[in-house]
Amino acid sequence: MRKLEELLGDKVFSGIIVILDNKSNIIDANDEFLRLLGFTFNEIYDKHITELIVPDEKSLFLDLVFVQDVSNIMTLKFYHKSGAFRFFSFSIMNFDNYKILFGNTLKKDFLAKKFKYMSKKISNIDEIFKNIDVNDIRDLLSFEGNSLSLLLDLMPIEVWVKDKIGKYVFVNEKYTMATGITTNNSLLKDDFQLFSKETALAFMETDDLAKKSGKKISFSFENSDKQFATYSEVTKIPIYNNLGKYIGMLGFSVNTSHSKAIEILLEKEKKRLMFVLDNVDGMVFEINSNSELLFVSGNLRKLLGFEMDNKELMDFFLRSDKTTVAREKLNLALSGKKVLVDSTIMKQRINFNLNPIKNEDGTFNIVGFGNIVSNGGDNNE
């Protein structure tokens, strides 16, 4: 299956579509693009896209497109196989492993009036909806072959658009997969017609927050409704036309349930581990790469004194006539070497094994395990 068939399925798009790999080589294109330029698919496959752009506009294409994650509509000249050229107005969107270029061919009279607008670029998706000259958001999304609808539908996150009274006028494929509600069953319905009362109220509340703020809001959302992901990161953007009139709401979300579940599990494991360490017979502590005490087990803290904070405890470890020796051993452990320290603390002789644990930045934390050997003198070595 070609990449275009994989991405679009049975979707209909009357304009041009070209798919590029991460090196900007063409890996697929639709029949309309091939027809307009007079090429066969095999003739353009694996060509760098700039080979089809007239020389004086290649740098403009690279500057406007590949510096940004999302580019607004731009207009450039592409070569026809015969040596002539055509004007294409297009948008491009970057994904992890490919880029999608889509748009339409332009006539000269349209080009003369719109070229300046078509050449501007954007860096955020909300800029797509800035300075629009419609009173109804549906006018931007309602016709077949719409480039904006295709862009939103191909995004790898859940995207939806509501009109000014809160009815859905667009949902992308990721959204329908996440909610289990088809496009036809979503359109022109509000939250109360689609979801439970609790969920609908939560959605309306955040819509109102975005409208009152007049700008993009992002937040973490937890939902008990089994119809949805338990945890997600949501962004809502109120849409205003060029007269400042509110005409709708753009929303998108990312399912973070898996990562949140791992985070919760790790937190539980951390608490369980801390409980175990606090109740073992041995003595455990951890020091970070800046020689700051991060953790002291219950037995060791009890021996040293509950009232001491971590800095005071660290000072106590290094306090004696042999502070230099203790510091040298600590530095040796911080450099990645296992060290055995024989100390006498509160008249108790304790053997500590200092075990270096390497951090991602190449530094080391130290985890120390100690056991009481015998009664000793009143010093700390």
Secondary structure, DSSP 8 states (H G I E B T S, - for coil): --HHHHHHTT----SEEEEE-TT-BEEEE-HHHHHHHT--HHHHTT-BGGGGB-GGGHHHHHHHHTTSSEEEEEEEEEE-TTS-EEEEEEEEEE-SS-EEEEEEE--HHHHHHHHHHHT---SSGGGGGTTB--SSTHHHH-STT-HHHHHHHHSSSEEEEEETTS-EEEE-HHHHHHH---HHHHTT--HHHHS-HHHHHHHHHHHHHHHHHTS-EEEEEE---TTS-SEEEEEEEEEEBTTS-EEEEEEEEEE-HHHHHHHHHHHHHHHHHHHHHHHSSSEEEEE-TTS-EEEE-HHHHHHH-TT--HHHHHHHHT-STTHHHHHHHHHHHHTT--EEEEEEETTEEEEEEEEEEE-TTS-EEEEEEEEEEEE--S---
